[in-house]
Amino acid sequence: MKLYITGGGTGGHVTPGIAIARYFEHKHPDTVVRFAGSARGIENKLVPREGYPLDTIEIIGLSRSVSPKGLAHNLKAAKLAVSAVGKAKKLLAQARPDCVIGCGGYASFAVVRAAQQMGIPTVLLEVNALPGKVTKMLAKKADRVLVCFEQAREILGGGDKIVLTGAPVRGEILAADRTAARARFGLGETDQLVVSFWGSMGAKYMNEHMAGTLALECKNNVSYHHVHATGAAAREWLPKMAEEQGAELAAHPNILITEYIYDMADRLAAADLVVCRAGAATMGELCLLGRPALLVPSPFVAENHQEKNARALEAAGGCRVLLEKDASPQALYDAIGEMLSDREALRCMGRAATALAAPDAGEKIYREILSAVEQHQNKR
């Protein structure tokens, strides 16, 4: 089986694709996988690090602004999309995949569209409750559309080819062992670990607030451990901003600031509390690991779908939601402290999250892709 997986711009559109690739390789070691994405997305770091070849295509997302600048941006995006489809056809002609899998984000549009025009089977994966623009544009001609929320299935019109599978999770997440992970990081039985991140590229506004939170932690000599991933955009200025606000990071080895958490499976497994956005892929991993979370949904996503994702988990008792408009440095600091102070409540929150996990998502996605390819071939 030859798979060509495309998606990117953010980790939420890349890690599910990697999870699918790993699952196919586990089932069929002779599987051949290539990835495609934009030249500027996080896929340029994550995909090569996982050992897969990555083809890059120049393409940009659409602007929601109706200003002259926004309209000019969209004109450029439309021109790039046309040329990108042409380049994608050349790449697909060389790769000759059995199936193209689109994992979302503007970076996936050209490759999936090219595959559909070339008669190559296509499968879309939509991890969010509200389908993105790319999924909506490509769904009609896709052989399968795999979704993680019933709401998404309804929005896309239902039907046999819209299938609820749950979000794929990387094998290392499934295999992560909390006891071993905590031992690896030198955490004792009573030690507590907070892991925070705002997405692969970081979020400027929230990173500014986190700088203040880290400063408060240093000033108050918190006993818990805290690892914060800045993302690429804030890797230089966030530590400086925290220090300007009184954070003596060198004197507090329990507080670590890093650009990206590459050993995320072990960090999440070891964590007592995770502070992050509410992307569906991340939430799927938190549920499988049974990790309590303080979720700050991004308000800058289509139809506010992250808050809807987070509220569903909160209603089940699996997390606490703090809206971005309320997430000041002090509010973050207070919420973290309050949640860590009640260990039994954290354990209950973790169990509630586990109840919503989809541990068989990988197998369901695997079977649907095979079925889509077979049905596509039978139509010829």
ZIVENBEL-V665208 format. One record per backbone hydrogen bond with DSSP energy under -1.0 kcal/mol. CO is the residue of the C=O (numbers start at 1). NH is the residue of the N-H. E is the energy in kcal/mol with one decimal. If there is no record, write none. Layout:
((CO NH E) (CO NH E))
This chain:
((1 32 -2.6) (2 98 -2.4) (2 99 -1.3) (3 34 -2.0) (4 101 -2.4) (5 36 -1.9) (6 103 -3.3) (10 13 -1.6) (11 14 -1.2) (11 15 -2.8) (14 18 -1.9) (15 19 -2.3) (16 20 -2.2) (17 21 -2.4) (18 22 -2.6) (19 23 -2.0) (20 24 -2.3) (21 25 -2.2) (22 26 -2.0) (23 27 -2.1) (24 28 -3.3) (28 31 -2.4) (32 3 -3.0) (34 5 -2.9) (35 55 -2.9) (36 7 -1.5) (37 57 -2.5) (41 44 -1.7) (42 45 -1.9) (42 46 -2.3) (43 47 -1.8) (45 49 -1.3) (46 50 -1.2) (47 52 -1.8) (48 51 -1.5) (53 35 -2.3) (55 37 -2.2) (67 71 -2.8) (68 72 -2.3) (69 73 -2.1) (70 74 -2.1) (71 75 -1.9) (72 76 -2.0) (73 77 -2.3) (74 78 -2.2) (75 79 -2.0) (76 80 -2.5) (77 81 -2.2) (78 82 -1.7) (79 83 -1.9) (80 84 -2.8) (81 85 -2.1) (82 86 -1.4) (83 87 -2.1) (84 88 -2.7) (85 89 -2.0) (86 90 -1.4) (87 91 -2.1) (88 92 -2.6) (89 93 -2.2) (90 94 -1.4) (91 95 -2.4) (92 96 -3.0) (99 4 -2.2) (100 123 -2.4) (101 6 -2.9) (102 125 -2.8) (104 8 -1.4) (105 108 -2.0) (106 109 -1.1) (108 112 -2.1) (109 113 -2.8) (110 114 -2.4) (111 115 -2.4) (112 116 -2.4) (113 117 -2.0) (114 118 -1.5) (115 120 -2.7) (121 100 -2.6) (122 143 -2.2) (122 144 -1.1) (123 102 -2.5) (124 146 -3.4) (132 136 -2.2) (133 137 -2.4) (134 138 -1.9) (135 139 -2.1) (139 142 -1.1) (144 124 -2.5) (145 163 -2.4) (146 126 -3.2) (147 165 -2.7) (147 166 -1.7) (149 153 -1.5) (150 154 -2.0) (151 155 -2.3) (152 156 -2.0) (153 158 -2.4) (154 157 -1.5) (159 162 -1.1) (161 145 -2.8) (163 147 -2.9) (170 173 -1.2) (170 174 -1.7) (171 175 -2.3) (177 181 -2.7) (178 182 -2.6) (179 183 -1.9) (180 184 -2.2) (181 185 -1.6) (182 187 -2.9) (183 186 -1.3) (192 225 -3.2) (193 272 -3.0) (193 273 -1.5) (194 227 -2.7) (195 275 -2.7) (196 229 -2.5) (200 232 -1.1) (201 233 -1.1) (203 207 -3.1) (204 208 -2.2) (205 209 -1.6) (206 210 -2.6) (207 211 -2.0) (208 212 -1.2) (209 213 -2.0) (210 214 -2.9) (211 215 -1.7) (212 216 -2.1) (213 217 -2.2) (214 218 -2.1) (215 219 -2.7) (216 220 -2.2) (217 222 -2.0) (218 221 -1.3) (225 194 -2.8) (226 256 -3.1) (227 196 -2.7) (228 258 -2.6) (234 238 -2.1) (237 241 -2.7) (238 242 -2.6) (239 243 -2.1) (240 244 -2.3) (241 245 -1.1) (242 247 -2.3) (243 246 -1.6) (247 249 -1.2) (249 252 -1.4) (252 255 -2.2) (254 226 -2.8) (256 228 -2.9) (258 230 -2.7) (259 231 -2.5) (263 267 -2.2) (264 268 -3.0) (265 269 -2.2) (266 270 -2.1) (267 271 -1.2) (273 195 -2.2) (274 294 -2.9) (275 197 -1.9) (276 296 -2.7) (279 283 -2.4) (280 284 -2.2) (281 285 -1.6) (282 286 -2.4) (283 287 -2.3) (284 288 -2.0) (285 289 -2.1) (286 290 -1.0) (286 291 -2.3) (292 274 -1.8) (293 320 -2.3) (294 276 -1.6) (295 322 -2.7) (301 304 -2.0) (302 305 -1.7) (304 308 -1.3) (305 309 -2.3) (306 310 -2.8) (307 311 -3.0) (308 312 -1.5) (309 313 -1.4) (310 314 -2.7) (311 315 -2.6) (313 318 -2.6) (314 317 -1.8) (320 295 -2.7) (323 326 -1.6) (324 327 -1.1) (326 328 -1.9) (328 332 -2.7) (329 333 -2.4) (330 334 -2.9) (331 335 -2.5) (332 336 -2.5) (333 337 -2.3) (334 338 -2.8) (335 339 -2.4) (336 340 -2.4) (337 341 -1.5) (342 346 -1.8) (343 347 -2.1) (344 348 -2.3) (345 349 -2.3) (346 350 -2.4) (347 351 -2.1) (348 352 -2.1) (349 353 -2.0) (350 354 -2.2) (351 355 -1.5) (353 356 -1.6) (354 357 -1.7) (358 361 -1.7) (360 364 -2.2) (361 365 -2.7) (362 366 -2.3) (363 367 -2.4) (364 368 -2.3) (365 369 -2.3) (366 370 -2.0) (367 371 -2.4) (368 372 -2.5) (369 373 -2.2) (370 374 -2.2) (371 375 -2.7) (372 376 -2.3) (373 377 -2.2) (374 378 -2.0) (375 379 -1.1))
